[in-house]
Amino acid sequence: MAGSDLRRRFEEIYMAHYVDLLGYVRRRTDTPEDAADALAETFATAWRRIGDVPAGSSARLWLYGVARRVLANGRRAETRRSALVERLGAELGEKGEHDRPPDHEDLDAVRAAFRRLGPDDREVLALASWEGLGSAEIAMVLGCSRGAARLRLHRARKRLAKELSSAGVDVARFGARMPALAGGEA
């Protein structure tokens, strides 16, 4: 198929199935933003794989299958993010009165602060804290120099500390036991 034919086919599929797919993802997501993201990813996949989209009414079922996988991937990503937040929360505190499990307010504050960060900051903090990668490994994952990775990690830690501080969280008590905030080499 020529480029214009592929585009026309995609537009026909999009127009024919947009409303059904929107309803499908809205019923399975918590926010309109999540639904929009899932819908966009579903149609992006359809565009990339336009030759695999079956003809006729089977296209809708194929799109439902793609949307189901997109939503599952999103749930897995959220589970990983939540696990990171739980881990960061568990590492809260130092000695003495702070050697207690974090309460829900602490976890909620860390979770909210983490979510307010940009995606690049969340990713570098996750690579360091959740994946346990060092600067050289982070550099390989991000495709940058080790120095750039260290700088990105440092800046992300500072932004997270600022977010926590602005939320009224005592950042000093996190210090030594929370890798995402602790200084030095990751």
C-alpha positions as protocol buffer text, in pm:
chain_id: "A"
residue {
  index: 1
  type: MET
  ca { x: 0 y: 0 z: 0 }
}
residue {
  index: 2
  type: ALA
  ca { x: 113 y: 350 z: -73 }
}
residue {
  index: 3
  type: GLY
  ca { x: 163 y: 600 z: 209 }
}
residue {
  index: 4
  type: SER
  ca { x: -161 y: 787 z: 137 }
}
residue {
  index: 5
  type: ASP
  ca { x: -354 y: 457 z: 128 }
}
residue {
  index: 6
  type: LEU
  ca { x: -208 y: 358 z: 466 }
}
residue {
  index: 7
  type: ARG
  ca { x: -302 y: 695 z: 610 }
}
residue {
  index: 8
  type: ARG
  ca { x: -654 y: 672 z: 471 }
}
residue {
  index: 9
  type: ARG
  ca { x: -694 y: 320 z: 614 }
}
residue {
  index: 10
  type: PHE
  ca { x: -572 y: 435 z: 954 }
}
residue {
  index: 11
  type: GLU
  ca { x: -810 y: 732 z: 951 }
}
residue {
  index: 12
  type: GLU
  ca { x: -1101 y: 502 z: 863 }
}
residue {
  index: 13
  type: ILE
  ca { x: -1011 y: 265 z: 1146 }
}
residue {
  index: 14
  type: TYR
  ca { x: -969 y: 557 z: 1386 }
}
residue {
  index: 15
  type: MET
  ca { x: -1304 y: 716 z: 1296 }
}
residue {
  index: 16
  type: ALA
  ca { x: -1490 y: 385 z: 1301 }
}
residue {
  index: 17
  type: HIS
  ca { x: -1359 y: 266 z: 1637 }
}
residue {
  index: 18
  type: TYR
  ca { x: -1258 y: 574 z: 1838 }
}
residue {
  index: 19
  type: VAL
  ca { x: -1581 y: 596 z: 2041 }
}
residue {
  index: 20
  type: ASP
  ca { x: -1583 y: 224 z: 2125 }
}
residue {
  index: 21
  type: LEU
  ca { x: -1216 y: 227 z: 2225 }
}
residue {
  index: 22
  type: LEU
  ca { x: -1260 y: 542 z: 2433 }
}
residue {
  index: 23
  type: GLY
  ca { x: -1542 y: 376 z: 2627 }
}
residue {
  index: 24
  type: TYR
  ca { x: -1334 y: 62 z: 2669 }
}
residue {
  index: 25
  type: VAL
  ca { x: -1034 y: 242 z: 2820 }
}
residue {
  index: 26
  type: ARG
  ca { x: -1244 y: 489 z: 3026 }
}
residue {
  index: 27
  type: ARG
  ca { x: -1417 y: 200 z: 3203 }
}
residue {
  index: 28
  type: ARG
  ca { x: -1078 y: 53 z: 3289 }
}
residue {
  index: 29
  type: THR
  ca { x: -887 y: 362 z: 3402 }
}
residue {
  index: 30
  type: ASP
  ca { x: -915 y: 593 z: 3701 }
}
residue {
  index: 31
  type: THR
  ca { x: -872 y: 930 z: 3533 }
}
residue {
  index: 32
  type: PRO
  ca { x: -951 y: 1088 z: 3197 }
}
residue {
  index: 33
  type: GLU
  ca { x: -576 y: 1148 z: 3154 }
}
residue {
  index: 34
  type: ASP
  ca { x: -502 y: 777 z: 3196 }
}
residue {
  index: 35
  type: ALA
  ca { x: -776 y: 696 z: 2945 }
}
residue {
  index: 36
  type: ALA
  ca { x: -636 y: 946 z: 2697 }
}
residue {
  index: 37
  type: ASP
  ca { x: -286 y: 802 z: 2736 }
}
residue {
  index: 38
  type: ALA
  ca { x: -409 y: 446 z: 2685 }
}
residue {
  index: 39
  type: LEU
  ca { x: -617 y: 546 z: 2385 }
}
residue {
  index: 40
  type: ALA
  ca { x: -327 y: 733 z: 2228 }
}
residue {
  index: 41
  type: GLU
  ca { x: -92 y: 438 z: 2281 }
}
residue {
  index: 42
  type: THR
  ca { x: -349 y: 199 z: 2134 }
}
residue {
  index: 43
  type: PHE
  ca { x: -388 y: 404 z: 1817 }
}
residue {
  index: 44
  type: ALA
  ca { x: -13 y: 464 z: 1795 }
}
residue {
  index: 45
  type: THR
  ca { x: 33 y: 87 z: 1797 }
}
residue {
  index: 46
  type: ALA
  ca { x: -236 y: 54 z: 1531 }
}
residue {
  index: 47
  type: TRP
  ca { x: -51 y: 307 z: 1316 }
}
residue {
  index: 48
  type: ARG
  ca { x: 283 y: 130 z: 1358 }
}
residue {
  index: 49
  type: ARG
  ca { x: 121 y: -205 z: 1281 }
}
residue {
  index: 50
  type: ILE
  ca { x: -139 y: -91 z: 1028 }
}
residue {
  index: 51
  type: GLY
  ca { x: -61 y: -391 z: 810 }
}
residue {
  index: 52
  type: ASP
  ca { x: -157 y: -624 z: 1097 }
}
residue {
  index: 53
  type: VAL
  ca { x: -495 y: -462 z: 1164 }
}
residue {
  index: 54
  type: PRO
  ca { x: -762 y: -696 z: 1027 }
}
residue {
  index: 55
  type: ALA
  ca { x: -1027 y: -569 z: 791 }
}
residue {
  index: 56
  type: GLY
  ca { x: -1387 y: -499 z: 879 }
}
residue {
  index: 57
  type: SER
  ca { x: -1538 y: -543 z: 1222 }
}
residue {
  index: 58
  type: SER
  ca { x: -1244 y: -758 z: 1333 }
}
residue {
  index: 59
  type: ALA
  ca { x: -1040 y: -438 z: 1355 }
}
residue {
  index: 60
  type: ARG
  ca { x: -1235 y: -333 z: 1664 }
}
residue {
  index: 61
  type: LEU
  ca { x: -1158 y: -662 z: 1839 }
}
residue {
  index: 62
  type: TRP
  ca { x: -792 y: -633 z: 1741 }
}
residue {
  index: 63
  type: LEU
  ca { x: -787 y: -280 z: 1886 }
}
residue {
  index: 64
  type: TYR
  ca { x: -949 y: -406 z: 2208 }
}
residue {
  index: 65
  type: GLY
  ca { x: -668 y: -660 z: 2236 }
}
residue {
  index: 66
  type: VAL
  ca { x: -408 y: -389 z: 2188 }
}
residue {
  index: 67
  type: ALA
  ca { x: -583 y: -164 z: 2442 }
}
residue {
  index: 68
  type: ARG
  ca { x: -595 y: -451 z: 2692 }
}
residue {
  index: 69
  type: ARG
  ca { x: -218 y: -497 z: 2661 }
}
residue {
  index: 70
  type: VAL
  ca { x: -157 y: -121 z: 2684 }
}
residue {
  index: 71
  type: LEU
  ca { x: -364 y: -108 z: 3003 }
}
residue {
  index: 72
  type: ALA
  ca { x: -185 y: -413 z: 3146 }
}
residue {
  index: 73
  type: ASN
  ca { x: 152 y: -252 z: 3073 }
}
residue {
  index: 74
  type: GLY
  ca { x: 30 y: 65 z: 3245 }
}
residue {
  index: 75
  type: ARG
  ca { x: -80 y: -131 z: 3552 }
}
residue {
  index: 76
  type: ARG
  ca { x: 257 y: -306 z: 3569 }
}
residue {
  index: 77
  type: ALA
  ca { x: 435 y: 28 z: 3544 }
}
residue {
  index: 78
  type: GLU
  ca { x: 217 y: 171 z: 3822 }
}
residue {
  index: 79
  type: THR
  ca { x: 288 y: -135 z: 4035 }
}
residue {
  index: 80
  type: ARG
  ca { x: 661 y: -79 z: 3985 }
}
residue {
  index: 81
  type: ARG
  ca { x: 625 y: 289 z: 4073 }
}
residue {
  index: 82
  type: SER
  ca { x: 424 y: 202 z: 4383 }
}
residue {
  index: 83
  type: ALA
  ca { x: 684 y: -55 z: 4485 }
}
residue {
  index: 84
  type: LEU
  ca { x: 953 y: 211 z: 4449 }
}
residue {
  index: 85
  type: VAL
  ca { x: 753 y: 453 z: 4662 }
}
residue {
  index: 86
  type: GLU
  ca { x: 698 y: 182 z: 4923 }
}
residue {
  index: 87
  type: ARG
  ca { x: 1068 y: 103 z: 4923 }
}
residue {
  index: 88
  type: LEU
  ca { x: 1161 y: 469 z: 4951 }
}
residue {
  index: 89
  type: GLY
  ca { x: 910 y: 507 z: 5231 }
}
residue {
  index: 90
  type: ALA
  ca { x: 1048 y: 201 z: 5411 }
}
residue {
  index: 91
  type: GLU
  ca { x: 1392 y: 357 z: 5398 }
}
residue {
  index: 92
  type: LEU
  ca { x: 1267 y: 670 z: 5571 }
}
residue {
  index: 93
  type: GLY
  ca { x: 1415 y: 761 z: 5900 }
}
residue {
  index: 94
  type: GLU
  ca { x: 1745 y: 743 z: 6075 }
}
residue {
  index: 95
  type: LYS
  ca { x: 1817 y: 628 z: 6429 }
}
residue {
  index: 96
  type: GLY
  ca { x: 1613 y: 675 z: 6742 }
}
residue {
  index: 97
  type: GLU
  ca { x: 1258 y: 796 z: 6708 }
}
residue {
  index: 98
  type: HIS
  ca { x: 1280 y: 773 z: 6332 }
}
residue {
  index: 99
  type: ASP
  ca { x: 1348 y: 397 z: 6336 }
}
residue {
  index: 100
  type: ARG
  ca { x: 984 y: 316 z: 6298 }
}
residue {
  index: 101
  type: PRO
  ca { x: 801 y: 197 z: 5990 }
}
residue {
  index: 102
  type: PRO
  ca { x: 683 y: 492 z: 5784 }
}
residue {
  index: 103
  type: ASP
  ca { x: 324 y: 590 z: 5844 }
}
residue {
  index: 104
  type: HIS
  ca { x: 75 y: 638 z: 5566 }
}
residue {
  index: 105
  type: GLU
  ca { x: 127 y: 1014 z: 5568 }
}
residue {
  index: 106
  type: ASP
  ca { x: 501 y: 964 z: 5504 }
}
residue {
  index: 107
  type: LEU
  ca { x: 431 y: 718 z: 5222 }
}
residue {
  index: 108
  type: ASP
  ca { x: 164 y: 943 z: 5075 }
}
residue {
  index: 109
  type: ALA
  ca { x: 400 y: 1241 z: 5088 }
}
residue {
  index: 110
  type: VAL
  ca { x: 680 y: 1048 z: 4916 }
}
residue {
  index: 111
  type: ARG
  ca { x: 437 y: 910 z: 4657 }
}
residue {
  index: 112
  type: ALA
  ca { x: 293 y: 1255 z: 4584 }
}
residue {
  index: 113
  type: ALA
  ca { x: 637 y: 1420 z: 4568 }
}
residue {
  index: 114
  type: PHE
  ca { x: 765 y: 1149 z: 4335 }
}
residue {
  index: 115
  type: ARG
  ca { x: 463 y: 1191 z: 4105 }
}
residue {
  index: 116
  type: ARG
  ca { x: 515 y: 1568 z: 4088 }
}
residue {
  index: 117
  type: LEU
  ca { x: 862 y: 1517 z: 3943 }
}
residue {
  index: 118
  type: GLY
  ca { x: 908 y: 1512 z: 3569 }
}
residue {
  index: 119
  type: PRO
  ca { x: 933 y: 1175 z: 3394 }
}
residue {
  index: 120
  type: ASP
  ca { x: 1310 y: 1210 z: 3345 }
}
residue {
  index: 121
  type: ASP
  ca { x: 1365 y: 1271 z: 3716 }
}
residue {
  index: 122
  type: ARG
  ca { x: 1138 y: 980 z: 3810 }
}
residue {
  index: 123
  type: GLU
  ca { x: 1324 y: 753 z: 3571 }
}
residue {
  index: 124
  type: VAL
  ca { x: 1674 y: 838 z: 3696 }
}
residue {
  index: 125
  type: LEU
  ca { x: 1563 y: 804 z: 4060 }
}
residue {
  index: 126
  type: ALA
  ca { x: 1396 y: 472 z: 3982 }
}
residue {
  index: 127
  type: LEU
  ca { x: 1708 y: 345 z: 3806 }
}
residue {
  index: 128
  type: ALA
  ca { x: 1921 y: 439 z: 4107 }
}
residue {
  index: 129
  type: SER
  ca { x: 1686 y: 342 z: 4388 }
}
residue {
  index: 130
  type: TRP
  ca { x: 1462 y: 69 z: 4257 }
}
residue {
  index: 131
  type: GLU
  ca { x: 1692 y: -96 z: 4006 }
}
residue {
  index: 132
  type: GLY
  ca { x: 1999 y: -30 z: 4220 }
}
residue {
  index: 133
  type: LEU
  ca { x: 2206 y: 98 z: 3927 }
}
residue {
  index: 134
  type: GLY
  ca { x: 2518 y: 308 z: 3966 }
}
residue {
  index: 135
  type: SER
  ca { x: 2612 y: 612 z: 3761 }
}
residue {
  index: 136
  type: ALA
  ca { x: 2794 y: 413 z: 3493 }
}
residue {
  index: 137
  type: GLU
  ca { x: 2498 y: 179 z: 3450 }
}
residue {
  index: 138
  type: ILE
  ca { x: 2248 y: 465 z: 3449 }
}
residue {
  index: 139
  type: ALA
  ca { x: 2461 y: 634 z: 3183 }
}
residue {
  index: 140
  type: MET
  ca { x: 2436 y: 324 z: 2965 }
}
residue {
  index: 141
  type: VAL
  ca { x: 2058 y: 304 z: 3008 }
}
residue {
  index: 142
  type: LEU
  ca { x: 2008 y: 674 z: 2936 }
}
residue {
  index: 143
  type: GLY
  ca { x: 2264 y: 686 z: 2657 }
}
residue {
  index: 144
  type: CYS
  ca { x: 2471 y: 963 z: 2813 }
}
residue {
  index: 145
  type: SER
  ca { x: 2809 y: 1006 z: 2979 }
}
residue {
  index: 146
  type: ARG
  ca { x: 2869 y: 892 z: 3336 }
}
residue {
  index: 147
  type: GLY
  ca { x: 2915 y: 1254 z: 3442 }
}
residue {
  index: 148
  type: ALA
  ca { x: 2585 y: 1352 z: 3284 }
}
residue {
  index: 149
  type: ALA
  ca { x: 2412 y: 1061 z: 3459 }
}
residue {
  index: 150
  type: ARG
  ca { x: 2560 y: 1167 z: 3795 }
}
residue {
  index: 151
  type: LEU
  ca { x: 2447 y: 1524 z: 3735 }
}
residue {
  index: 152
  type: ARG
  ca { x: 2094 y: 1415 z: 3636 }
}
residue {
  index: 153
  type: LEU
  ca { x: 2072 y: 1196 z: 3945 }
}
residue {
  index: 154
  type: HIS
  ca { x: 2199 y: 1475 z: 4168 }
}
residue {
  index: 155
  type: ARG
  ca { x: 1949 y: 1723 z: 4025 }
}
residue {
  index: 156
  type: ALA
  ca { x: 1663 y: 1472 z: 4050 }
}
residue {
  index: 157
  type: ARG
  ca { x: 1750 y: 1409 z: 4416 }
}
residue {
  index: 158
  type: LYS
  ca { x: 1753 y: 1783 z: 4481 }
}
residue {
  index: 159
  type: ARG
  ca { x: 1415 y: 1826 z: 4313 }
}
residue {
  index: 160
  type: LEU
  ca { x: 1268 y: 1536 z: 4511 }
}
residue {
  index: 161
  type: ALA
  ca { x: 1407 y: 1682 z: 4834 }
}
residue {
  index: 162
  type: LYS
  ca { x: 1255 y: 2020 z: 4741 }
}
residue {
  index: 163
  type: GLU
  ca { x: 918 y: 1859 z: 4666 }
}
residue {
  index: 164
  type: LEU
  ca { x: 925 y: 1676 z: 4998 }
}
residue {
  index: 165
  type: SER
  ca { x: 1032 y: 1990 z: 5182 }
}
residue {
  index: 166
  type: SER
  ca { x: 756 y: 2197 z: 5024 }
}
residue {
  index: 167
  type: ALA
  ca { x: 509 y: 1929 z: 5140 }
}
residue {
  index: 168
  type: GLY
  ca { x: 631 y: 1980 z: 5496 }
}
residue {
  index: 169
  type: VAL
  ca { x: 827 y: 1656 z: 5514 }
}
residue {
  index: 170
  type: ASP
  ca { x: 1143 y: 1657 z: 5726 }
}
residue {
  index: 171
  type: VAL
  ca { x: 1392 y: 1572 z: 5451 }
}
residue {
  index: 172
  type: ALA
  ca { x: 1682 y: 1549 z: 5700 }
}
residue {
  index: 173
  type: ARG
  ca { x: 1532 y: 1239 z: 5858 }
}
residue {
  index: 174
  type: PHE
  ca { x: 1539 y: 1061 z: 5521 }
}
residue {
  index: 175
  type: GLY
  ca { x: 1909 y: 1122 z: 5451 }
}
residue {
  index: 176
  type: ALA
  ca { x: 2133 y: 823 z: 5506 }
}
residue {
  index: 177
  type: ARG
  ca { x: 1876 y: 552 z: 5454 }
}
residue {
  index: 178
  type: MET
  ca { x: 1707 y: 673 z: 5137 }
}
residue {
  index: 179
  type: PRO
  ca { x: 1924 y: 634 z: 4829 }
}
residue {
  index: 180
  type: ALA
  ca { x: 1710 y: 869 z: 4621 }
}
residue {
  index: 181
  type: LEU
  ca { x: 1795 y: 1154 z: 4856 }
}
residue {
  index: 182
  type: ALA
  ca { x: 2133 y: 1050 z: 4991 }
}
residue {
  index: 183
  type: GLY
  ca { x: 2425 y: 1228 z: 4832 }
}
residue {
  index: 184
  type: GLY
  ca { x: 2727 y: 1069 z: 4678 }
}
residue {
  index: 185
  type: GLU
  ca { x: 2773 y: 799 z: 4420 }
}
residue {
  index: 186
  type: ALA
  ca { x: 2469 y: 597 z: 4324 }
}
